[in-house]
């Protein structure tokens, strides 16, 4: 609520959440980093996360997913699953519960004195340097010359024709699959194949229709991405090393041994626990664990289905916090970690309940 509707942070947050909703987590990351950088400009407390940052992180780390992660679906299909999309409804239920829990935790924890702002904390030095760079006055881009009515008509006609062409391709793909596999499979197939291309094409067509210099804008975005990459690499290296040490040291197996007697009472097999513990730490690590589980137990077993549901029901919380807060130059995340973990824990139990309900 504290972010103005016309501020660039709002658009970046919307694109981030939309990408998560469509199951495209990799596409969501650049938008999330941009959103945090823009939110940092609105933050009055150097080094301490603003309320808007904390709420955005809580929603991002537990975002409702209308479509399961496409990578998970691809792994299930490669493992010869009879229905790769079987985890769709359990994942939707689990993410809805986790998002609700994350938001409620944000409001509840934000009232505690221990999570108040600490304005005396210094920000990240590299972030401060970049903030100074961003604060420098920039030359206003030269306005585009007025376009004749004929060129405007041609531009609009080009956008309409290309849009019709894309819609025709989607319709042909849908009709071909509908004739052989039915409506549900055809609908899923179209979403899986066309969701990302349509998003990219829509952005390009919108820019072209609004007379934006699309190529120049892409170059500018690439330059900004390099600056953000320089800022987040140290945080990224630390979290990846920490995850590798956690697995290689045997600490993961030790924790599993402690909690297995408790989780078995609620119907969670021990084989799934590595997935539940690695998922908040590393997306690539969790994908590897999920692939191992599918190879060992099968994609359509209860263990395989629960592992895939957990892959889509929670986010890489510690990775997201390290990278996103690093991009904003924040050293005190306040209650962001606990709000995100509340969503993760709720998503875990919701995924278990949903899988028992749908798969027995």
N, C-alpha and C positions, 0 to 999 in steps of 0.2 A: 503493500500500500504506500510506502514512502517513496517509491520510484515514480517520477512523472511519466505519464502515458506516452509522451513524445520523446522520451530519452532513449538514446541508442541501446542502453542496457535492456530495456523492455523488449525490443525486437530480438536481441540476441538470446534472451531467456526464453522467449516464445519458440524460436527455432530450435533451441536445445531441448525443450520439453517435447516439441512435436517430433523430433528425431527419436527420442526415447519412446514415445508412444507408438511409433511405427517400428520399433525393434531395431533401430539403426544406431547402436551405441557409439560406434566409431565416428559416425557423422555428427553426433551430439557433442563430442569433446571440443572441437574448435569453437563452436558456438558458446559452450560453457566457459571456455577460457576468455573469450571476448566479453561475455557478460560479466565475469568477475573483474576484468580490467575496467570496464565501464562503471561497475558498482563502486570500485575503489575511488573513482573521481567524486562520487557522492558521499563517501565516508568521511566523517568529521574527526574520527578517532584513528590516528596513525598507529598502525601495528595491531589494531584490535578489530575484529570482524564486526561489521554493522549488522543490525537486525535483518536488513534485506539480504545480506550475504548468507546469514545463517539459515533463513527460511528458504532461500533458493537452493542451498546445499542439501537441506533436509528433503525437499521435493525431488531434487535431481537424483539423490542417492537411493530413492525409493519410488521412482516415477511409475505411474500407472502405465502398463504396457498392453495396448490393445492387440498388438501382434507380438508373438514370442520372438526373441533374438533370431535373426535370420541365420546367423552362424550355427546356432543350436539346431535349427531345423535342417541345415545342410549336413551337419554331423549325423543326425538321426537318419536322414535319407541315405547317406553313404554307408551307414551300418545296416542297411536293408530293413528298416522299420516298415511294418505294414501300414502305419499311419503316422508319418513324421509330425503332423500337426495335432496329435492327440493331446499334447500338453497345453494347448491354447487356453482352454477355459480354466484349468487349475492355475496357470500363470497369471491370468487376468485377475482371478480372485485374490491370489497371494499379493500381487502388486497393489491392488486396491487397498487391502488391509495394511500393507507396509506404509503406503503413502499417508493414509489416515493417521497411523501411529506416529509417523515422523512429524507431521504437522501439529498434532496434539502435544507431542513432547516438546516441540519448539515453544509453544505458548506456555506450557507448564513450567519448563525449566528456565525460561527467560525471566520469570518473576523472582528467582532465587538471587539473593545478594552476591553469592559467589560468582555468578555469571554476568555481573555488571561490567560495563566498559572500563578498560584500563588505559586511559589516554596517555599515560606516561610511558607506555611501551614504545620502543623505537621500531620503525618499520624496516623492511628489508632494504639494505643499502642499494642493491641493484635496482630495486623497484623505485626508490627515491630518485635515482639518477634518471631512470626512464620517465618518471613523472615530470621531472624538470624539463626533459626533452619534449614531452607531450604538451607541457604548459607554454612552450615557446610559440609565439604567434606564427601561424601558417599563412602562406599566401593563398588568397581566395582563388579558386579555379576560374578560369575565364568562362564566361557564360557562352552557351552554345548559340549559334546564330539562329534566327527565326527560320522555321521550316515552312516551305510553301504548302498550300493545301493539297496539291497533287502528291507531294512527298509524304505528307501525313497519311493520306488515303492509301498510298502504296505500302507504307509501313504497317498500318493496321491490317491491310489485306494480307500481307505476308505473315503476320502473327496468326491471323485467323486460319489461313490455309495450312500453316505448319501445325497448328493445334488440331485441326480436323484430321490431318494426316496421322498424328500420334494417336488420336482417339480411334481412328480406323484400325491402326495396328493393334491396339489393345483389344478392340472388339473382335478382330479376326482371331487373336490368340485365345480370347475367352470362348468364342464360338467353337473353335477346333477342340478345345479341351472339354467343353460342355457336351459335345456330341459323343465323346468316348468315355468320359468319367463322371459326368453329372455336374450339377450346379455347385455344390459345396467345394469339390476339388477344383473346379474351374475358377471359382472366386478366390480360393487360397492361392492358386497358381499365379493368377494375375497380380495379386498383391505382392507375392514373393518376388516376381520377376520385374514388375514395373514400378514399384513404390519409389525406389531410389532414382531411377532414370527420370520419372515424371517430375519428382521434386527438383532435380537439377535443371531439367528443360523449362519448367515453370519459372524458375528464378531468372534464367537467361532471357526467356521471352518477355518477362515483365520488365527487365532492364532495357531490352531493345525497344519495347513499346514506349517506355518513358524517356527514350533518347539518352540513356546512360551509356557512357563509353565503357562497355563491358570489359574489354581487354585491359584498359587502364585501371579499372576498378579491381580486376583480378591481380594485377601486378602490385597494386597498393596493398591488397589483402595479404599477398605473399610476403611482402616486406614486413608487415605487422606480425605475421606468423613467426618470422625468424626472430623478431625481438622477443615475442612471448616464449619461444623455444629456449632462448638464452636464459630466461628467467626461471623456467621450470626444470631444466635439466638437472641441477643439483638435487632438487626434491625428488625427482623421478629416480635418479640413481640410488639415493638412500633407501627409498621404499622398496625398490627391486632387490637390492642387496639384503635388506632386512627379511623379505619374504624367502629368499633363497637360504639364508641362514636358519630361518625358522623350520624349513623343511629338512635341510641337510643335517641339522644338529640332533634330530630325533625328538625335538620338543612337540612336534605335531602328533607323533605317535603316542607320546606321553599324555597329552591332553585328551586324545581320543580314548585312551585306556581309562582315564578318570571319569569321563562323562558318558561312556557307553552304557553302564548299568542304569543310568537315569533315563537316557533317551530311548532305550529299548522298551521301557514301560509305556511309552506313548506311541510305539510302533515305528520307530526309526531304526533301520538296520545299521549296524556298525560300518558297513561298506560305504554308506552315504556320508558319514561324518567328515571324512577328508574334504569332500566337496563343500560341505556347509562351512568349514573353517577356513578354507583357502579362498572361497569366493569373495569375502569382503576385503581380501588382501591383494589379489592379483587376478585379472581377467584371463590372461594367457595361461596362468597356472591352473585356474579352475577349468578352463577348456581342456587342458591336457588330462586333468584328473577325470573329467566327465568322459572323455574318449576312452580312457583306460577302463572305466566302469562299464561302458557300453560294450566294449570288446569282451570283457570278462563275463558279464551277466546278460547281455542282450539288450537291445534298445526298447523292447516291448515288455520287459520284466518290470516288476514293481520297483526294484532298485534303480533300473535304468530310467524309468519314467519320473521317479522322485528326483533323481540327480539332474535330469534335464529341466524339471520344473524349478528346482533351486537355482539353476544357472540363470533363469529368466526372471526370478522373483526378487532377487536382491542385486545390489550393485557393488562394485569394487570400492567400498566406502573409504578405506584408508588411502588407496591410490587417488581417488577423486579429491579427498581432502588435502593430501599432500600437494598435488599438482595445481588444483584450483586456488587454494590459499597462497601457494607460492606465486602464482600468476598475479595475485592481487597484492603481494608484498605484506601479507598478514602473518604475524607470529603468534597471535592469541585468537584461536578460533571460537572462544567462549563455549557455548553449549552446542556447537555444531556437531561435534563428535558424538555426544550422547543422544542427540536427536536422530542422527543417522543410524546409530546402533539400535535405538529403539525400533526404527523401521526395519532393520535387518532381522532382529529377533522375532518381531511380529510376522515378517514375511516368511521366516523359516517355519514357524508353527502353523501359519495359514497354508503354506505349501504342503506340509505333512497332512493336515486335515483335508485339504482339497484332493490330494492324491488318494487318500483312503476312501473318500466319498466317491470319486469317479472311477477308480481302478480296483478298489477292494483290497 
